Amino acid sequence: MAEPNKGAISTDVEWPLDDTTMYATIVRPGGAGPFPAVVMVAGSGPTDRDWNTPLLPGTNGSARLLAEALAEAGFASLRYDKRAAGPHAAENFPRLMGKVSFQSHVDELASAVRILAGKDFVDPARIFALTNSEGALHALNYQLHGPEIPFAGMILTAPPGRVMSQVGRSQIEAQLAGLPNGAELLAAYEAGITQFEAGEPVSIDPALPQGVQMLLAGLSTPANLPFARELWMADAATSLAKIDVPVLVIIGKKDIQVDWLADGAPLREAVAGRSNVEFVFLENANHVLKYEATPRQELSPVDASLRYNAPDAVLDPEAVAAITRWLAAH
């Protein structure tokens, strides 16, 4: 691999995709290269290229910090805004109505890989995926489509190991558990989900917390279909079993959205006996690979997520070390 270089160069790029425009940032080491490179794939909802979201406070996104760390270690990277996220989401939204799907996410990722592979400072045979949360589903789906430029390997951080409907329910159950009427609220959530799964109009109980109401509304709005139904049944473990390139799976034990035991187990079972898949369970990393000092049993789902992009939040050093070590070895 290329020698590490601390003179990182950051450049914003854009390119057309269908009748929309994709926006991204490339960070590269100084020097001519060609460098091994990483395409970063963000998590769910309106999460942008830096892994910030308007649903949570702060702009200290993990993807930007990871891109800078990777450049120091000798790797180029590209991180992009999904067309329904970032500062251009509003202008793209009318063009995406009813068109967002698993395939549209694959199209976005494929275009990002092509842009990065076309740079003269990038080795197109050494492009890796680095995903967070839901992003794992899209990178796995891309790789299984037999792409023109396949990934040389994949790093899946905080990937859901269970079917997404199961992950969603466990997250909602944890949020409602501490409320006096938690059992009733959970029943109201499940009633809405039953309607969604049956293809019926969803009745959203106004007693539900705002975040849960937003989830049900987001799943059922026509603008998010067919993607919401595809996502609800998505199974990363089944897809991972079909991947033949090297894979690193990272889940933090302080993650309150994906559980290192409940989600790690089906992923490990899916690749049992495979020597090219490595699992790392980090003691102090949260869902976005930030260092979390609070003991796991004291973390509430709401309070923990509010600190994801706090100004003083830093990447978990063991996460950065695991990623750069694995990339260097492959």
C-alpha positions as CSV (number, residue, x, y, z in Angstrom):
1,M,0.0,0.0,0.0
2,A,1.0,3.6,-0.3
3,E,3.1,5.2,2.4
4,P,1.1,7.2,5.0
5,N,1.1,10.9,4.3
6,K,-0.3,13.6,6.6
7,G,-0.8,16.2,3.9
8,A,-4.5,15.3,3.4
9,I,-6.2,17.0,0.4
10,S,-10.0,17.4,0.6
11,T,-12.1,18.2,-2.5
12,D,-15.8,18.5,-3.1
13,V,-17.1,16.8,-6.3
14,E,-20.5,16.4,-8.0
15,W,-21.8,14.4,-10.9
16,P,-25.2,13.7,-12.6
17,L,-27.3,10.7,-11.9
18,D,-30.5,10.3,-13.8
19,D,-32.2,13.7,-13.5
20,T,-30.5,14.6,-10.2
21,T,-27.0,15.5,-9.0
22,M,-24.8,13.6,-6.6
23,Y,-22.6,15.5,-4.1
24,A,-19.6,14.1,-2.3
25,T,-16.2,14.8,-0.8
26,I,-13.0,13.1,-1.7
27,V,-10.1,13.1,0.8
28,R,-6.7,11.9,-0.3
29,P,-3.2,11.7,1.0
30,G,-0.6,14.0,-0.5
31,G,1.5,12.6,-3.3
32,A,0.8,11.0,-6.6
33,G,-0.5,7.6,-5.6
34,P,-2.1,5.4,-6.8
35,F,-3.7,4.9,-3.3
36,P,-6.0,2.2,-2.1
37,A,-9.4,3.8,-1.5
38,V,-12.6,3.6,0.5
39,V,-16.2,4.5,-0.4
40,M,-18.2,5.4,2.7
41,V,-21.9,4.5,2.8
42,A,-24.0,6.3,5.4
43,G,-26.8,4.9,7.6
44,S,-30.5,5.4,7.6
45,G,-32.8,8.3,6.9
46,P,-31.5,11.8,6.2
47,T,-27.9,10.9,7.4
48,D,-25.5,12.9,5.2
49,R,-22.0,12.3,3.8
50,D,-20.4,13.2,7.1
51,W,-22.8,10.9,9.0
52,N,-24.7,13.8,10.5
53,T,-28.4,13.9,10.6
54,P,-30.9,16.8,11.2
55,L,-32.7,14.5,13.6
56,L,-29.8,14.8,16.1
57,P,-27.8,17.8,17.3
58,G,-24.2,18.4,16.3
59,T,-22.1,18.4,13.1
60,N,-19.1,16.5,14.4
61,G,-19.7,13.6,12.0
62,S,-17.8,10.3,12.2
63,A,-17.3,9.9,8.4
64,R,-15.4,13.2,8.1
65,L,-13.2,12.2,11.0
66,L,-12.6,8.7,9.6
67,A,-11.8,10.2,6.1
68,E,-9.1,12.4,7.7
69,A,-7.7,9.4,9.7
70,L,-7.6,7.2,6.6
71,A,-5.8,9.9,4.6
72,E,-3.1,10.0,7.3
73,A,-2.8,6.3,7.0
74,G,-2.4,6.4,3.2
75,F,-5.9,5.8,2.0
76,A,-8.1,7.9,-0.2
77,S,-11.9,8.1,0.4
78,L,-15.1,9.3,-1.0
79,R,-18.2,10.0,1.1
80,Y,-21.4,11.0,-0.6
81,D,-24.8,12.4,0.2
82,K,-27.7,10.1,-0.6
83,R,-30.0,12.1,-2.9
84,A,-32.6,12.2,-0.2
85,A,-30.1,13.5,2.4
86,G,-27.8,16.5,2.8
87,P,-28.2,20.1,1.8
88,H,-29.7,19.2,-1.7
89,A,-32.4,16.8,-0.4
90,A,-35.2,19.4,-0.9
91,E,-34.4,20.0,-4.5
92,N,-34.1,16.3,-5.2
93,F,-37.2,15.2,-3.3
94,P,-39.7,16.0,-6.1
95,R,-37.7,14.0,-8.6
96,L,-37.4,11.0,-6.2
97,M,-41.1,10.7,-5.2
98,G,-42.0,7.0,-5.2
99,K,-38.6,6.2,-6.9
100,V,-36.5,5.5,-3.8
101,S,-35.8,1.8,-3.6
102,F,-33.0,-0.6,-2.9
103,Q,-32.0,-0.3,-6.6
104,S,-31.8,3.5,-6.4
105,H,-29.4,3.1,-3.4
106,V,-27.3,0.7,-5.5
107,D,-27.3,3.2,-8.4
108,E,-26.0,5.9,-6.1
109,L,-23.3,3.7,-4.7
110,A,-22.3,2.5,-8.2
111,S,-21.9,6.0,-9.4
112,A,-19.8,7.0,-6.4
113,V,-17.5,4.0,-7.0
114,R,-17.1,4.9,-10.7
115,I,-16.2,8.5,-9.8
116,L,-13.6,7.4,-7.3
117,A,-12.1,4.7,-9.6
118,G,-11.7,7.2,-12.3
119,K,-9.3,9.4,-10.3
120,D,-5.7,9.0,-11.4
121,F,-4.5,8.9,-7.7
122,V,-6.7,5.8,-7.0
123,D,-6.0,2.2,-7.6
124,P,-9.4,0.9,-9.0
125,A,-8.5,-2.7,-8.0
126,R,-8.2,-1.7,-4.3
127,I,-11.4,0.1,-3.6
128,F,-13.2,-1.0,-0.3
129,A,-16.6,-0.2,1.2
130,L,-16.8,1.3,4.7
131,T,-20.4,1.3,5.8
132,N,-22.4,2.3,8.8
133,S,-25.7,0.8,10.0
134,E,-28.2,0.5,7.1
135,G,-25.4,1.3,4.7
136,A,-24.2,-2.3,5.0
137,L,-27.4,-3.5,3.3
138,H,-26.8,-1.2,0.3
139,A,-23.1,-2.1,0.0
140,L,-23.9,-5.9,0.3
141,N,-26.6,-5.5,-2.3
142,Y,-24.2,-3.6,-4.6
143,Q,-21.6,-6.3,-4.3
144,L,-24.1,-9.1,-5.1
145,H,-25.3,-7.3,-8.2
146,G,-22.1,-8.3,-10.0
147,P,-20.9,-4.7,-10.4
148,E,-18.5,-3.4,-13.1
149,I,-16.1,-2.4,-10.3
150,P,-16.5,-4.8,-7.3
151,F,-15.2,-4.0,-3.9
152,A,-11.9,-5.6,-3.0
153,G,-13.2,-5.9,0.6
154,M,-15.9,-4.5,2.9
155,I,-15.9,-3.0,6.3
156,L,-19.3,-3.1,7.9
157,T,-19.7,-1.0,11.1
158,A,-22.8,-1.4,13.2
159,P,-24.5,-3.6,10.7
160,P,-27.9,-5.1,11.6
161,G,-27.6,-8.8,11.9
162,R,-31.3,-9.4,12.4
163,V,-34.1,-8.7,9.9
164,M,-34.7,-4.9,10.0
165,S,-38.2,-5.3,11.4
166,Q,-36.8,-7.1,14.4
167,V,-34.1,-4.4,14.9
168,G,-36.7,-1.7,14.7
169,R,-38.9,-3.3,17.3
170,S,-36.1,-3.8,19.7
171,Q,-35.1,-0.1,19.4
172,I,-38.6,1.1,20.0
173,E,-39.1,-1.3,22.9
174,A,-36.0,0.1,24.6
175,Q,-37.2,3.6,24.1
176,L,-40.6,2.9,25.6
177,A,-39.5,0.7,28.4
178,G,-38.8,3.5,30.8
179,L,-42.2,5.2,30.4
180,P,-45.1,4.6,32.8
181,N,-47.4,3.4,30.0
182,G,-44.7,1.7,28.0
183,A,-46.6,-1.5,27.4
184,E,-49.6,0.3,26.0
185,L,-47.4,2.5,23.8
186,L,-45.6,-0.6,22.5
187,A,-49.0,-2.1,21.6
188,A,-49.9,1.1,19.8
189,Y,-46.7,0.9,17.8
190,E,-47.2,-2.7,16.9
191,A,-50.8,-1.9,15.7
192,G,-49.4,0.7,13.3
193,I,-46.7,-1.7,12.1
194,T,-49.3,-4.5,11.5
195,Q,-51.2,-2.1,9.3
196,F,-48.0,-1.1,7.4
197,E,-47.0,-4.7,6.8
198,A,-50.5,-5.5,5.5
199,G,-50.4,-2.6,3.1
200,E,-53.1,-0.7,4.9
201,P,-53.3,3.0,5.8
202,V,-51.4,3.4,9.1
203,S,-53.2,5.0,12.1
204,I,-50.6,6.7,14.3
205,D,-51.6,7.0,18.0
206,P,-50.9,10.6,19.1
207,A,-49.9,9.3,22.5
208,L,-46.7,7.8,21.0
209,P,-43.4,9.7,21.4
210,Q,-42.7,12.1,18.5
211,G,-39.8,10.0,17.3
212,V,-42.0,6.8,17.1
213,Q,-44.7,8.8,15.3
214,M,-42.1,10.0,12.8
215,L,-40.9,6.4,12.2
216,L,-44.4,5.2,11.4
217,A,-45.1,8.2,9.2
218,G,-41.8,7.8,7.4
219,L,-42.4,4.1,6.7
220,S,-45.9,4.6,5.4
221,T,-45.6,7.8,3.4
222,P,-46.0,7.0,-0.4
223,A,-42.8,9.0,-1.1
224,N,-40.8,6.3,0.7
225,L,-42.3,3.3,-1.0
226,P,-41.3,0.8,-2.2
227,F,-38.1,1.3,-0.3
228,A,-39.6,1.2,3.2
229,R,-41.2,-2.3,2.6
230,E,-37.9,-3.6,1.1
231,L,-35.9,-2.3,4.0
232,W,-38.3,-3.7,6.6
233,M,-37.7,-7.2,5.3
234,A,-33.9,-6.8,4.6
235,D,-31.6,-9.4,6.1
236,A,-27.9,-8.5,6.1
237,A,-26.9,-12.0,7.4
238,T,-28.3,-13.7,4.4
239,S,-26.5,-11.3,2.1
240,L,-23.2,-11.6,3.9
241,A,-23.2,-15.3,3.5
242,K,-23.0,-14.8,-0.3
243,I,-20.1,-12.4,-0.2
244,D,-16.7,-13.9,-1.2
245,V,-14.4,-10.9,-0.7
246,P,-12.7,-10.2,2.7
247,V,-15.0,-8.6,5.3
248,L,-14.5,-6.9,8.6
249,V,-17.5,-6.5,10.9
250,I,-17.3,-4.0,13.7
251,I,-19.9,-3.5,16.4
252,G,-19.4,-1.5,19.5
253,K,-20.5,-2.8,22.8
254,K,-21.8,0.7,23.7
255,D,-24.1,0.6,20.6
256,I,-27.7,1.2,21.6
257,Q,-29.2,0.7,18.1
258,V,-27.4,-2.5,17.0
259,D,-26.6,-5.1,19.7
260,W,-23.2,-6.8,19.5
261,L,-24.8,-10.0,20.8
262,A,-28.2,-10.1,19.2
263,D,-27.0,-8.8,15.8
264,G,-23.5,-10.2,16.0
265,A,-24.7,-13.8,16.4
266,P,-26.6,-14.2,13.2
267,L,-23.9,-12.5,11.2
268,R,-21.3,-14.9,12.7
269,E,-23.5,-17.9,12.1
270,A,-23.9,-16.8,8.4
271,V,-20.2,-17.0,7.7
272,A,-19.2,-19.8,10.1
273,G,-16.0,-21.5,9.0
274,R,-15.0,-18.6,6.7
275,S,-11.4,-17.4,7.2
276,N,-11.8,-14.1,5.3
277,V,-14.5,-12.6,7.6
278,E,-13.3,-11.0,10.8
279,F,-15.4,-9.7,13.7
280,V,-14.3,-7.0,16.1
281,F,-16.5,-6.1,19.1
282,L,-15.2,-2.9,20.6
283,E,-15.6,-2.3,24.3
284,N,-16.3,1.5,24.2
285,A,-17.6,2.3,20.7
286,N,-21.1,3.6,20.1
287,H,-23.2,3.2,16.9
288,V,-21.2,5.8,15.0
289,L,-17.8,4.6,16.3
290,K,-17.4,7.4,18.8
291,Y,-15.8,6.7,22.1
292,E,-18.4,6.3,24.9
293,A,-17.2,6.3,28.5
294,T,-20.6,5.7,30.2
295,P,-21.2,2.1,31.2
296,R,-23.6,0.3,28.9
297,Q,-26.2,-0.3,31.5
298,E,-26.5,3.4,32.2
299,L,-27.0,4.4,28.5
300,S,-30.5,5.3,27.5
301,P,-31.4,5.2,23.8
302,V,-32.3,8.8,23.7
303,D,-29.5,10.3,25.7
304,A,-26.8,8.2,24.0
305,S,-27.8,9.1,20.5
306,L,-27.9,12.8,21.4
307,R,-24.1,12.6,22.0
308,Y,-23.3,11.0,18.6
309,N,-22.1,14.2,17.0
310,A,-21.4,16.4,20.0
311,P,-18.5,18.8,19.5
312,D,-16.3,17.0,22.0
313,A,-17.1,13.5,20.8
314,V,-14.1,11.7,19.4
315,L,-13.7,8.5,17.3
316,D,-13.0,5.4,19.4
317,P,-9.2,4.9,18.9
318,E,-9.7,1.1,18.9
319,A,-12.1,1.5,16.0
320,V,-9.7,3.6,14.0
321,A,-6.9,1.1,14.7
322,A,-9.0,-1.9,13.7
323,I,-10.0,-0.3,10.4
324,T,-6.6,0.9,9.3
325,R,-5.0,-2.3,10.4
326,W,-7.4,-4.4,8.4
327,L,-7.1,-2.2,5.3
328,A,-3.4,-2.4,5.4
329,A,-3.5,-6.2,5.6
330,H,-5.8,-6.4,2.5
